[in-house]
Amino acid sequence: MRLPTILTAITGAILSCGLGLPAALHAAAPDRPSVLAVDGERLRLEQISQDVTDLANTLARVQDVAGLAVVLVKDDRILLSHGAGATAIGSGDPVDADTVFRLASLSKAFAATVAGQLVREGALDWQMLVQPWLPGFRLANDDDATRATLRDLLSHRVGLPFNTLDRRLEANEPYPLLVEALPQVPMTCPVGDCFGYQNIAFSLVGDLIFATTGDFYSYQVEKRLFDPLGMHSATYGRPALEDGDNWARPHVRRNGQLQPVTPKDTYYRVAPAAGINASITDLGQWLIANMGGRPEVLPSALLEELFQPVVDTPYEIRGNGWRRHRLDSAGYGLGWRIMDYAGERLVFHAGAVQGYRAMLGFLPEHRFGIAVLWNSEAVAPSGLMATTLDRYLELPARDWLNLDRLRYRPQPLPRQASGN
């Protein structure tokens, strides 16, 4: 059977209605409906997991995709932890559940969470002013600089334009010089009055943590989150990524071909905003903790503080694909995007740096979540989260992946590797 025919068959199966129980199951043991319900839900989750595995394997053959990894979590259980494709095109090395990727802006939730832990201990306060602790912090309006708080940093309400000075960061300008340049940037609004997504200003939270604890920011994250949650391959920085035995090389399209490239240092310089490396196995533990499964590390009161929307982000609803069709509202909390996904609360973040993409979302009330990591700039894998949420919520099927319109590599990929 030719590949397009196979893809059409897979797509048709995935986009069909949810799994129905066999008639024999319905007829059996009518006096035990709770057992049937449990068995039915288990079978439904198994089918969703298998469908996601099939989709990941299909996406790994898309020409713009090198490799990807996906994890599904329900309650405190890993339903699926799967890798597909290659760590580097032409290498023969497969992506598996322990392959390390860059998380890019998924890192922001870790910064907010450590800040929240320090708030609960009294070392920080959400309303603490930035400037007394960081006297060099300035904005174009001096009064605004004196009013900026920790909460403003973590919710992107500093009053600066979107992605302020990111181009200079990408041009290898050091982070301290970029902080010094903030007063040169005209304000969009007074501090606290509007949303403007930041990387440089957001990363001041790391400086605040150092100023108040005397400990390096990355050590605080390792001590408070990576180690207690069992995120054993999670690290900060380019050397830590490249020193590993199993890491995904970034890929970009050059001269019409997908090619591996050397990771850039730039966004590692703003560690709170975009500095973490981790595997999909690590993100499974991170999902469990954020869905309430590790209260000794992330108590429910802290999670609710982080997940409370602070500022509206209506531009998300006007986005493409699932954002336009599934979101009824969107806002930003503390390090997390908080959305209404077809009537359900969705806690979400995405990330992008050169040659890597990341996406993580979960439904707190259902304790169901998914994370996807891939080592290219392909668009197609970004539809996998919405496809999976739709299946779980039994929403009308939509083709968020556009599988039939994608181009596929004819050559075989490395062996596929899965783990639980």
PATI-73492 format. One line per 10 residues: number of its first residue (from 1); their letters; for each residue x, y, z of N, C-alpha, C, CB. Coordinates in steps of 0.05 Angstrom, whole numbers. Atoms other than C-alpha are relative to their C-alpha. Glycine has a CB too. Layout:
# PATI-73492
NUM	A	X,Y,Z,X,Y,Z,X,Y,Z,X,Y,Z  ...
END
This chain:
# PATI-73492
1	MRLPTILTAI	17,-24,0,0,0,0,18,25,0,-19,0,25  -16,-24,1,28,68,-18,-4,17,24,-6,16,-26  2,-17,-24,43,119,37,-24,18,1,25,16,2  24,-17,-2,-12,169,18,-25,-16,8,-4,14,-26  24,16,-6,-63,113,22,0,-7,30,-1,-26,-17  -2,6,-28,-37,92,90,-7,24,17,28,-9,7  6,-24,-15,-40,164,115,-29,7,0,16,24,-11  29,-5,2,-111,172,90,-15,-18,19,-10,-3,-29  13,19,-17,-131,110,127,4,7,30,10,-29,-5  -5,-7,-27,-97,132,191,-16,25,8,30,6,5
11	TGAILSCGLG	14,-25,-6,-127,202,187,-30,-5,4,5,20,-22  28,6,-2,-196,174,176,-7,-13,26,-9,-18,-23  5,14,-25,-190,129,236,2,19,24,20,-23,4  -4,-19,-22,-164,185,281,-22,20,2,27,15,-3  20,-20,0,-217,234,260,-28,-11,3,2,17,-25  26,12,-4,-274,185,269,-10,5,28,0,-30,-7  11,-4,-27,-319,186,330,16,-16,20,-30,-7,0  -14,13,-21,-293,163,397,-7,-29,1,-6,13,26  3,28,-2,-287,91,416,-27,-8,12,22,-12,17  25,10,-10,-354,55,426,5,-27,13,-21,-2,-22
21	LPAALHAAAP	-3,26,-13,-361,-4,474,-14,-21,-16,-10,1,28  13,21,14,-377,-71,442,-27,-6,13,17,-25,1  27,6,-9,-450,-92,447,0,-20,23,-17,-9,-23  -1,21,-21,-430,-153,488,6,12,27,20,-21,-7  -6,-13,-26,-401,-108,541,-24,14,12,23,20,-4  24,-13,-10,-464,-67,545,-20,-20,11,-13,16,-22  19,20,-8,-505,-130,552,8,-14,26,-6,-19,-22  -9,16,-22,-462,-162,605,-2,14,26,29,-8,-5  0,-10,-28,-470,-153,680,-14,26,3,28,2,10  15,-25,-2,-525,-100,679,-1,11,29,-27,-2,-10
31	DRPSVLAVDG	0,-9,-28,-521,-97,755,27,10,9,-9,-23,19  -26,-11,-7,-449,-73,753,8,23,-18,22,-22,-1  -6,-22,18,-452,-6,716,26,14,7,-23,20,1  -25,-14,-7,-393,23,755,24,-14,-12,2,3,30  -22,15,12,-347,-33,732,1,5,-29,-3,-30,7  0,-5,28,-369,-24,661,10,28,-7,-29,-3,-11  -9,-27,5,-358,51,666,31,2,2,-13,20,19  -29,-1,-4,-287,41,693,14,-14,-23,8,-13,26  -12,15,22,-271,-11,640,-3,16,-26,-13,-27,-4  4,-15,24,-301,33,586,19,24,-2,-28,10,-1
41	ERLRLEQISQ	-19,-22,0,-259,93,607,28,-9,-4,-2,15,27  -26,10,4,-197,51,610,5,-6,-29,5,-25,17  -3,7,28,-209,25,540,1,25,-17,-23,-17,-9  0,-26,16,-224,96,515,27,13,2,-22,18,11  -26,-12,-3,-158,122,543,21,-16,-15,7,2,30  -19,16,15,-120,64,514,-3,5,-30,-5,-30,5  4,-6,28,-151,79,446,12,27,-8,-29,-2,-8  -11,-27,5,-133,153,451,31,-2,-1,-9,19,22  -29,3,-1,-62,133,470,11,-13,-26,9,-16,24  -8,13,25,-56,87,410,-2,18,-24,-16,-26,-5
51	DVTDLANTLA	4,-19,23,-84,140,363,23,21,1,-27,14,2  -22,-20,-2,-33,191,389,27,-12,-8,1,11,29  -24,13,9,23,141,380,1,-2,-31,2,-29,12  1,2,29,1,129,308,5,27,-13,-27,-12,-9  -3,-27,11,-3,204,295,29,9,3,-19,19,14  -28,-8,-4,66,216,325,18,-13,-21,10,-6,28  -16,15,20,96,162,280,-5,11,-28,-7,-29,1  6,-12,26,61,193,220,13,28,-3,-30,3,-5  -12,-27,1,84,264,237,31,-2,-3,-7,15,25  -29,3,2,156,238,243,9,-3,-29,9,-23,16
61	RVQDVAGLAV	-7,3,28,154,225,168,-5,26,-17,-16,-23,-12  4,-25,14,134,296,150,27,13,-7,-18,20,17  -27,-10,9,190,329,110,11,22,18,-3,10,-28  -11,-22,-17,195,389,157,4,-9,29,-20,23,-1  -3,10,-27,197,345,219,24,-19,1,-26,-15,10  -23,19,-4,261,311,244,-9,-21,19,25,15,11  10,19,-20,236,279,308,-18,14,19,24,-13,15  18,-12,-20,185,289,363,-4,-20,22,-26,9,-13  6,17,-23,165,262,431,-26,11,12,23,-1,21  26,-8,-11,97,262,465,-5,-16,25,-23,-4,-21
71	VLVKDDRILL	8,14,-25,71,245,534,-29,7,6,18,9,24  27,-3,-9,-1,236,557,-2,-8,29,-20,-17,-17  3,5,-28,-21,239,630,-29,2,8,17,19,17  27,-1,-12,-87,223,666,3,-5,29,-19,-21,-14  -4,2,-29,-90,235,740,30,-2,7,-16,-25,12  -29,3,-6,-23,210,767,14,-21,-17,3,-6,30  -10,22,16,-11,160,712,9,9,-28,-22,-22,-3  -10,-4,27,31,164,649,-14,-20,-19,31,-3,-2  14,18,19,-14,137,593,18,-7,-23,-25,14,-11  -17,3,23,38,145,539,25,18,2,-16,6,-26
81	SHGAGATAIG	-25,-15,2,111,167,533,14,-11,-24,17,-2,27  -8,11,26,134,160,462,17,19,-16,-25,-7,-16  -17,-16,18,188,183,415,-2,-11,-29,29,0,9  1,8,28,189,181,339,19,18,-16,-29,2,-12  -18,-15,17,236,203,284,29,-1,10,-9,28,-2  -29,0,-4,309,222,290,10,23,17,15,0,-26  -13,-22,-15,352,262,338,14,19,-19,20,-11,21  -12,-16,21,388,286,276,-4,-14,-27,31,5,5  5,12,27,369,275,203,25,-14,-10,-10,21,-19  -23,14,11,414,222,173,18,-14,21,17,18,-15
91	SGDPVDADTV	-17,12,-21,443,200,240,-7,-29,6,-3,16,26  9,27,-7,403,136,248,-7,-3,30,21,-20,-7  6,1,-29,393,154,322,-29,8,5,19,19,16  29,-6,-4,319,150,343,-5,18,24,-15,-25,2  10,-14,-23,283,198,388,-15,-20,17,-19,24,-8  16,17,-19,257,161,450,-10,18,22,17,-23,11  13,-15,-22,222,181,514,20,15,17,-16,-18,17  -20,-13,-16,288,201,546,18,19,-16,17,-21,13  -15,-19,16,315,244,489,-6,28,11,-8,-2,-30  2,-27,-11,328,315,514,-3,21,-22,25,6,18
101	FRLASLSKAF	5,-22,18,301,376,477,3,26,16,-29,-2,-13  3,-26,-13,302,450,492,-30,6,4,13,23,-17  28,-6,-6,237,473,526,-8,28,-8,-5,-4,29  7,-28,8,242,546,504,-18,12,22,-13,1,-28  16,-16,-19,186,586,537,-17,-17,19,-19,18,-15  11,16,-21,158,526,574,15,5,26,0,-30,-7  -16,-6,-24,213,548,622,-13,20,18,27,10,-9  12,-22,-16,171,607,645,-16,-10,23,-17,18,-18  16,11,-22,125,564,686,17,-9,24,-17,-23,-10  -18,8,-22,184,537,726,9,24,16,25,-15,-12
111	AATVAGQLVR	-8,-24,-14,207,608,742,-23,10,18,7,22,-20  23,-10,-16,137,628,766,-5,-19,24,-25,2,-17  5,19,-21,131,564,807,20,3,23,1,-29,-11  -20,-4,-21,197,573,844,-5,27,15,29,0,-12  8,-26,-13,177,646,857,-23,-4,19,-7,21,-21  23,6,-17,111,620,884,8,-15,26,-20,-15,-15  -9,14,-24,146,572,931,14,19,19,20,-23,-8  -13,-19,-17,189,629,957,-20,20,12,22,15,-15  21,-17,-11,127,672,966,-13,-14,24,-22,7,-21  13,15,-22,96,617,1009,18,-1,25,-7,-28,-9
121	EGALDWQMLV	-19,1,-22,160,616,1051,6,28,12,26,-13,-9  -4,-27,-10,160,692,1060,25,13,-11,1,-1,29  -24,-12,11,224,704,1021,-6,20,-21,19,-21,-10  9,-18,21,186,738,965,-29,7,6,3,-12,-28  29,-7,-1,118,772,957,-8,8,-28,-5,24,20  9,-6,27,76,777,894,0,30,-5,-28,-11,-4  2,-29,4,69,852,905,26,15,7,-22,11,17  -25,-13,-7,142,865,923,9,16,-24,21,-21,9  -10,-18,21,173,922,883,27,-10,-9,2,29,10  -24,10,13,228,904,835,24,18,7,-3,-2,-30
131	QPWLPGFRLA	-22,-19,0,270,967,840,16,0,26,-10,27,-6  -17,0,-24,291,965,913,20,-23,1,-18,-1,25  -18,23,0,322,897,902,19,0,-24,-17,-26,-1  -16,-2,24,348,912,832,2,30,-7,-12,-17,-24  -1,-30,3,369,986,835,6,8,-29,21,11,18  -6,-7,27,393,983,763,-23,-2,-19,22,-17,-10  23,3,17,324,968,736,-13,27,-5,-21,-19,14  12,-26,8,297,1027,697,-18,-5,-24,22,20,-8  17,-1,23,242,1041,647,0,28,-11,-29,-10,7  1,-27,12,229,1099,600,-14,20,19,-15,-1,-27
141	NDDDATRATL	13,-16,-20,182,1126,653,10,-8,28,-31,-2,-2  -12,6,-26,217,1130,720,-21,-9,21,16,23,11  21,8,-19,152,1126,759,-10,-28,-4,-24,19,-3  8,27,6,133,1062,723,20,-20,12,-3,-5,-30  -21,18,-10,199,1030,743,-3,-3,30,28,11,-6  3,2,-29,185,1046,816,-24,-16,9,-1,28,13  25,14,-7,116,1013,813,0,-30,-9,-23,14,-13  0,28,10,135,947,777,4,-20,22,22,-3,-21  -1,21,-21,124,885,820,8,-27,-12,-27,-2,14  -6,28,8,143,812,818,-24,-11,-16,5,-18,24
151	RDLLSHRVGL	24,10,14,71,797,797,-1,12,-29,-25,8,15  0,-12,27,78,846,738,20,-14,-18,7,30,2  -21,14,16,142,811,714,-11,-26,-10,25,-5,16  8,27,6,111,742,716,-26,-2,-17,-4,-16,25  24,-1,17,46,763,681,4,18,-25,-24,10,16  -7,-17,24,81,806,627,-16,26,0,-7,-16,-26  14,-26,-2,49,871,652,19,22,6,-22,-2,21  -20,-21,-6,112,913,652,-6,25,-16,28,-10,-6  6,-23,16,83,960,600,17,3,-25,2,25,16  -18,-1,23,135,945,546,-13,-13,-24,26,-14,7
161	PFNTLDRRLE	10,13,25,120,926,473,7,-30,1,12,13,-25  -5,28,2,116,852,457,29,-6,-8,-19,-13,-21  -27,10,7,184,816,456,21,22,-1,-1,-15,-26  -19,-22,-1,223,878,475,29,-9,0,-5,17,25  -29,4,3,296,875,453,7,-29,-6,14,8,25  -7,28,7,291,802,432,18,-1,-25,-26,-16,-6  -17,1,23,323,818,365,29,6,7,-9,21,-21  -28,-5,-9,384,846,401,11,-24,15,1,26,17  -9,25,-13,386,784,444,8,-21,-21,-23,-11,18  -6,20,21,385,741,381,25,8,-15,-23,-2,-20
171	ANEPYPLLVE	-25,-10,12,443,784,355,23,-2,19,-3,29,-9  -21,7,-19,484,759,415,7,23,19,25,-7,-15  -5,-21,-20,479,822,458,-4,-12,28,-18,25,-5  3,13,-27,490,802,531,-24,10,15,25,6,16  24,-6,-16,431,801,578,3,25,18,-8,-24,17  -2,-24,-17,458,853,628,-1,26,-17,27,0,15  1,-24,16,467,904,571,-29,5,-10,19,-2,-24  27,-3,8,396,890,548,-18,11,22,-11,-27,-10  14,-11,-23,369,904,617,6,30,3,7,-15,27  -8,-29,-1,408,970,617,-14,16,-22,30,3,-2
181	ALPQVPMTCP	12,-14,23,375,986,550,-30,4,2,6,-15,-26  29,-1,-3,303,979,575,-10,29,1,-9,-15,25  10,-28,-1,297,1055,590,-2,13,-28,17,17,17  0,-11,27,308,1068,515,-25,-8,-15,24,-8,-15  23,11,14,244,1030,497,-25,15,8,-3,-30,5  25,-14,-7,180,1072,493,-21,-19,12,-12,14,-25  20,17,-13,125,1045,539,-25,-2,-17,-6,11,28  26,4,13,61,1016,510,-22,10,18,-4,-29,-7  20,-8,-19,22,1031,573,13,2,27,-24,-21,1  -12,0,-27,34,1044,647,3,-29,11,-18,17,19
191	VGDCFGYQNI	-4,26,-12,60,985,688,-26,-10,12,22,1,22  24,13,-11,3,937,705,-25,4,-16,-4,10,27  24,-6,14,-45,963,653,-5,-16,-25,0,29,-8  4,15,25,-33,918,592,19,-23,-1,2,18,-24  -17,24,4,-2,853,569,19,4,-23,-18,-25,-6  -20,-1,22,62,851,528,21,-22,6,14,28,-2  -16,24,-5,98,784,524,30,7,0,-6,-22,-20  -28,-7,-3,171,789,547,17,-24,5,3,20,23  -20,19,-7,234,748,552,21,13,18,13,-12,-24  -21,-14,-15,285,798,578,-11,10,26,12,23,-16
201	AFSLVGDLIF	11,-10,-25,241,834,628,-10,-22,18,-23,20,-6  9,23,-16,210,768,650,23,-12,16,-13,-21,-18  -23,14,-13,280,741,667,11,15,23,21,-4,-21  -8,-14,-25,289,794,720,-8,-15,25,-12,28,0  8,17,-23,254,744,765,23,-16,10,-24,-18,-8  -24,14,-9,319,705,766,18,17,16,15,-11,-24  -16,-18,-16,356,766,790,-12,6,27,4,27,-16  14,-4,-26,304,778,844,5,-24,18,-30,4,-5  -4,24,-17,311,706,868,29,-1,10,-6,-26,-17  -28,-1,-9,387,713,871,3,22,22,19,6,-23
211	ATTGDFYSYQ	-3,-22,-19,381,780,907,-12,-6,27,-13,25,-11  14,5,-25,333,753,960,9,-26,14,-29,-2,-5  -9,25,-12,362,683,971,30,-4,0,-12,-24,-16  -28,3,2,435,691,952,8,-25,-15,12,-1,28  -5,25,15,429,628,910,-5,5,-29,-17,-23,11  4,-3,28,435,623,835,-28,-11,-8,21,-14,-16  27,8,8,367,618,801,-2,-29,-9,-10,18,-22  2,27,11,382,553,764,3,-21,23,22,-4,-21  -3,18,-23,404,520,830,-27,-2,15,22,8,18  26,0,-14,338,540,862,-20,-18,-15,-11,28,2
221	VEKRLFDPLG	18,17,16,299,507,805,7,-30,3,0,8,-30  -9,27,-3,341,444,809,-8,-11,27,30,-3,-5  5,9,-27,334,439,884,-30,-2,7,13,19,20  28,-1,-8,260,456,888,-19,-15,-19,-9,29,1  18,12,20,232,425,824,12,-25,-13,-8,20,-21  -11,23,15,278,380,783,5,-24,18,26,8,-14  -7,23,-17,304,337,840,-24,-12,14,20,9,21  22,12,-14,241,328,882,-21,-13,-19,-14,19,17  19,11,19,198,314,820,11,-22,-17,-11,22,-18  -11,22,15,245,263,791,5,7,-29,-17,-23,2
231	MHSATYGRPA	-6,-8,27,261,304,729,30,-3,-5,-10,30,-5  -28,7,-2,328,270,723,17,10,-23,3,-29,2  -17,-10,23,350,295,654,-4,30,-5,-7,-15,-25  5,-29,3,326,367,663,24,16,9,-25,9,16  -23,-16,-5,382,418,661,-4,29,-11,26,-13,-12  -1,-27,11,399,490,644,25,3,-17,-1,22,22  -23,-8,15,445,515,589,9,-18,-22,23,3,18  -9,14,23,477,494,524,20,-22,7,12,19,-20  -19,21,-6,537,456,554,-14,-25,11,20,9,20  14,23,-11,489,412,594,-15,-16,-21,-19,9,22
241	LEDGDNWARP	14,14,22,448,397,532,20,-17,-16,-14,21,-19  -18,13,18,508,379,489,17,-22,13,18,20,-13  -16,20,-15,543,338,543,-16,-26,3,8,11,27  16,24,-3,485,289,544,5,-21,-22,-30,7,1  -3,22,20,486,222,508,-24,-2,-19,4,-26,15  25,4,15,415,228,482,-15,26,-2,-18,-22,13  13,-26,2,395,297,458,-7,5,-29,17,22,11  10,-5,27,357,322,397,13,25,-11,-31,4,0  -13,-23,13,395,368,350,-21,18,-13,20,-10,-22  19,-18,13,358,430,326,3,-2,-31,4,29,9
251	HVRRNGQLQP	0,1,29,338,431,252,-13,25,-12,-14,-26,-10  12,-22,15,323,487,203,0,-8,-29,15,28,5  1,5,29,306,487,129,18,19,-14,-30,2,-10  -19,-16,16,363,511,85,2,-12,-28,27,1,14  -2,9,28,366,507,9,-20,-23,-6,28,-9,-5  21,19,5,301,468,10,3,-26,15,-1,-6,-29  -5,25,-14,329,414,57,0,5,30,26,-13,-8  -1,-1,-29,319,401,131,28,-8,9,-22,-17,14  -28,5,-8,388,406,164,4,4,30,19,17,-17  -6,-6,-28,414,399,235,20,23,2,13,-25,13
261	VTPKDTYYRV	-17,-23,-5,448,461,263,10,-1,29,-14,27,-7  -10,-3,-27,487,480,325,-19,16,17,28,12,1  17,-16,-18,444,503,384,12,28,5,-5,-14,26  -9,-27,-6,448,578,397,0,5,30,-17,20,-15  -2,-8,-28,468,608,463,-21,21,8,27,10,7  14,-25,-6,422,668,457,-21,-2,22,-13,10,-25  22,1,-20,359,648,495,8,-15,25,-24,-13,-12  -10,11,-25,399,608,545,8,22,19,23,-19,-5  -9,-22,-17,422,676,570,-23,12,16,12,22,-18  24,-8,-15,351,690,594,-12,-25,12,-21,17,-17
271	APAAGINASI	7,27,-10,346,626,634,-29,-2,11,19,-8,22  28,3,-10,280,640,671,-21,0,-23,-7,23,19  19,-2,22,246,655,604,2,-24,-19,4,25,-16  -2,20,21,275,600,560,25,-18,3,2,14,-26  -26,13,-4,334,563,591,1,-30,5,14,12,21  1,28,-9,311,492,607,3,-20,-23,-25,-6,15  -1,24,17,329,426,572,-14,-22,16,30,-7,-8  13,22,-14,287,365,588,-11,-20,-21,-23,10,18  11,21,16,259,300,561,-31,0,3,12,-28,7  29,3,-3,186,282,550,-7,-16,25,-12,-14,-25
281	TDLGQWLIAN	4,14,-26,193,235,610,0,20,23,23,-21,4  0,-21,-20,211,295,652,-26,15,0,24,20,-4  25,-15,1,150,332,627,-24,-16,9,-4,10,-28  21,16,-12,106,274,647,-2,5,30,4,-30,-6  -1,-5,-29,128,285,719,-9,29,6,28,-4,11  8,-28,-4,118,360,711,-30,3,-3,15,18,-21  29,0,3,47,349,686,-14,-11,24,-8,-16,-25  12,12,-24,30,303,744,0,20,23,15,-26,8  -2,-19,-23,55,355,794,-19,23,-4,29,10,2  17,-24,5,17,413,761,-29,-7,0,8,13,-25
291	MGGRPEVLPS	28,8,-1,-47,372,759,-7,-10,28,-5,-22,-21  7,5,-28,-44,363,835,11,-26,11,-29,0,3  -9,26,-8,-7,296,839,24,1,19,6,-16,-23  -23,-1,-18,52,321,881,-3,24,19,27,3,-17  6,-23,-17,22,367,934,22,6,20,-25,-6,16  -22,-6,-18,84,360,978,20,19,-13,14,-26,9  -18,-18,14,122,398,924,-16,24,-10,14,-14,-23  17,-22,10,66,439,891,-27,-3,12,-1,-2,-31  26,1,-13,8,448,939,-21,13,-17,1,13,28  22,-10,17,-60,462,910,-4,30,2,-26,-14,8
301	ALLEELFQPV	3,-30,-3,-62,533,939,19,15,-18,3,8,29  -19,-12,17,1,550,901,-8,-3,-29,28,-12,4  9,4,28,-25,520,836,-22,19,-7,-9,-29,-4  23,-18,6,-89,560,840,10,29,-3,-21,-2,21  -11,-27,4,-48,624,849,12,3,-27,20,6,22  -14,-1,25,-7,608,788,-20,0,-24,19,-23,-3  19,4,22,-68,589,746,-22,21,-1,-12,-28,2  21,-21,0,-110,650,763,7,21,-21,-2,13,28  -6,-20,21,-114,696,701,4,27,13,-22,1,-21  -6,-27,-10,-82,763,715,-7,21,-20,30,2,7
311	VDTPYEIRGN	5,-19,21,-91,797,648,-11,-15,-24,26,15,-8  12,12,24,-133,783,586,19,1,-23,-26,15,-7  -16,1,25,-99,763,521,-18,-7,-23,24,-22,3  20,7,20,-155,767,470,11,-6,-28,-20,23,-3  -12,6,26,-107,763,411,2,-30,-5,27,13,-2  -1,29,3,-102,688,425,-25,-11,-14,4,-13,27  25,10,11,-175,678,406,-1,6,-30,-24,13,14  0,-7,28,-162,711,339,22,-14,-16,3,30,-3  -22,15,14,-105,663,323,-11,-20,-20,17,-14,21  7,19,21,-105,608,272,-7,-27,12,23,-3,-20
321	GWRRHRLDSA	5,28,-7,-130,536,275,-17,-3,25,26,-14,5  16,7,-23,-154,510,342,-5,25,18,13,-22,16  5,-23,-17,-145,577,377,-25,15,-9,25,19,-1  23,-14,10,-196,610,333,-26,-15,4,3,6,-30  25,16,0,-246,553,335,-7,-12,27,2,-22,-20  5,13,-26,-238,525,406,0,19,24,20,-22,4  -3,-17,-23,-221,583,451,-23,20,3,26,15,-1  21,-20,-6,-276,624,484,11,24,16,-23,-13,16  -14,-22,-14,-229,666,527,29,-8,4,-14,7,27  -28,6,-5,-155,672,540,12,22,17,15,-1,-28
331	GYGLGWRIMD	-14,-19,-17,-111,705,592,27,-12,8,-17,6,25  -26,9,-10,-43,700,625,0,1,30,23,17,-12  -3,0,-29,-32,680,697,28,7,8,-8,-28,12  -28,-4,-9,37,673,729,16,-22,-13,2,0,31  -16,20,14,82,637,679,-16,-19,-17,16,-15,19  18,18,15,21,602,647,-20,17,-16,-13,-20,19  24,-10,14,-31,618,594,-24,-16,11,3,-3,-31  24,12,-10,-101,605,620,-22,5,-20,-8,11,29  19,-3,22,-154,591,568,-26,-16,5,12,-10,-26  25,15,0,-226,569,560,-1,-16,-26,-25,18,3
341	YAGERLVFHA	-1,17,23,-222,510,512,-26,-15,-2,24,-20,1  27,13,4,-293,492,489,-14,-4,27,3,-26,-15  14,1,-26,-319,507,559,16,-12,22,-25,-15,-3  -17,11,-21,-262,474,597,25,17,4,8,-29,-8  -24,-16,-5,-205,509,632,25,-15,-10,3,5,31  -25,11,11,-139,496,596,23,17,10,-1,-1,-32  -25,-12,-8,-72,512,627,21,-7,-21,9,-8,30  -15,5,24,-23,520,570,25,17,-2,-18,4,-24  -22,-17,9,43,545,544,13,-14,-24,21,5,22  -16,10,23,83,538,479,27,13,1,-15,6,-27
351	GAVQGYRAML	-26,-12,0,155,552,465,13,-4,-28,18,-13,21  -14,1,26,200,565,405,27,14,2,-17,12,-23  -26,-12,5,274,577,395,10,-14,-26,21,-4,24  -9,10,26,315,563,332,3,-30,1,26,13,-8  -3,28,3,306,491,312,-15,-17,20,28,-7,1  16,15,-20,260,471,370,-27,12,3,15,-1,27  27,-9,-7,186,475,386,-9,-17,24,-19,-2,-24  10,14,-23,149,455,449,-29,10,6,18,5,25  28,-7,-6,76,453,472,-9,-18,23,-18,-3,-25  11,15,-22,43,433,537,-26,12,9,21,0,24
361	GFLPEHRFGI	26,-10,-10,-29,437,560,-14,-22,16,-18,8,-24  15,19,-16,-74,405,611,-27,12,9,16,-10,24  26,-7,-9,-146,406,635,-1,-6,30,-23,-15,-16  -2,5,-28,-142,415,711,-23,-15,12,4,26,15  24,13,-11,-213,393,725,-2,-29,-8,-25,15,-8  -1,28,9,-202,329,686,26,-14,7,-5,-2,-30  -27,10,-5,-129,320,706,9,-17,-24,0,-17,26  -8,12,25,-114,303,634,18,20,-14,-24,-9,-18  -18,-18,13,-54,332,598,18,-13,-20,17,14,21  -18,9,21,-6,327,540,23,20,-3,-16,-3,-27
371	AVLWNSEAVA	-23,-16,8,63,353,522,12,-11,-25,21,2,23  -13,9,25,97,351,454,25,17,-3,-20,4,-24  -26,-13,6,170,367,438,9,-9,-28,21,-7,22  -11,8,25,201,369,369,24,18,-8,-22,2,-23  -26,-13,5,269,388,341,1,11,-29,23,-20,4  1,-15,25,249,429,280,-19,23,4,-8,-19,-24  19,-22,-2,207,490,264,-26,-6,-15,13,25,-12  24,9,14,151,450,231,-25,9,15,0,-30,-4  25,-8,-11,80,472,242,-18,-24,7,-15,19,-19  19,22,-2,45,405,236,-3,-11,28,9,-22,-18
381	PSGLMATTLD	3,12,-26,61,377,306,-16,17,20,26,-7,12  15,-18,-18,28,438,338,-30,-7,1,3,29,-8  28,8,0,-40,408,320,-5,-25,17,-10,-5,-27  4,25,-15,-28,345,361,-14,4,27,27,-14,4  13,-5,-25,-48,375,427,-30,4,-3,12,25,14  28,-5,4,-115,401,402,-15,-25,-9,-5,23,-19  12,25,9,-129,335,366,-5,-18,23,18,-13,-21  2,18,-23,-117,297,431,-21,11,20,27,-2,14  20,-11,-18,-158,345,474,-28,-4,-11,5,29,5  26,4,13,-216,340,424,-9,-29,4,1,7,-29
391	RYLELPARDW	7,28,-4,-214,264,428,-8,-5,28,24,-18,-9  7,5,-29,-213,264,504,-26,12,7,23,12,17  25,-13,-7,-270,314,509,-23,-8,-18,4,30,-2  20,10,19,-308,279,453,-14,23,-15,-21,-17,15  10,-22,16,-315,342,412,-1,-8,-29,19,25,3  1,6,29,-332,342,338,28,1,-12,-18,20,-15  -27,3,11,-271,321,299,7,23,-19,3,-27,-14  -11,-19,19,-229,374,264,28,-8,-7,-1,29,12  -27,8,8,-166,362,224,20,23,6,0,-8,-30  -19,-21,-7,-118,407,262,28,-6,-11,1,3,30
401	LNLDRLRYRP	-27,8,9,-58,369,232,4,3,-30,5,-29,8  -2,-3,30,-74,375,157,18,-22,-12,11,27,-7  -17,21,9,-42,307,146,0,-5,-30,-6,-25,14  2,6,28,-68,298,76,13,21,-18,-29,-3,-8  -12,-21,16,-37,363,53,30,4,5,-14,26,6  -29,-2,-6,33,350,80,16,-17,-18,4,-8,30  -18,16,17,93,323,44,17,-18,19,18,18,-17  -13,20,-16,128,261,70,26,-10,-12,-19,-23,5  -26,12,9,198,232,67,-5,-29,-10,21,0,23  4,27,10,201,169,25,17,-21,15,6,-1,-29
411	QPLPRQASGN	-18,19,-12,260,138,62,-9,-8,28,28,11,1  8,9,-26,250,97,125,14,17,22,6,-29,4  -12,-13,-23,263,130,193,13,-20,18,-21,16,15  -11,19,-20,302,100,251,-22,-16,13,17,15,21  19,15,-15,268,48,292,-14,18,21,13,-24,15  15,-17,-18,214,77,337,5,-11,29,-30,0,-7  -5,8,-28,224,76,413,-22,12,17,27,9,9  20,-9,-19,171,80,466,7,-8,28,-28,-12,-7  -4,7,-27,170,77,541,-22,10,18,27,10,10  21,-9,-18,124,84,600,12,6,27,-23,-21,3
END
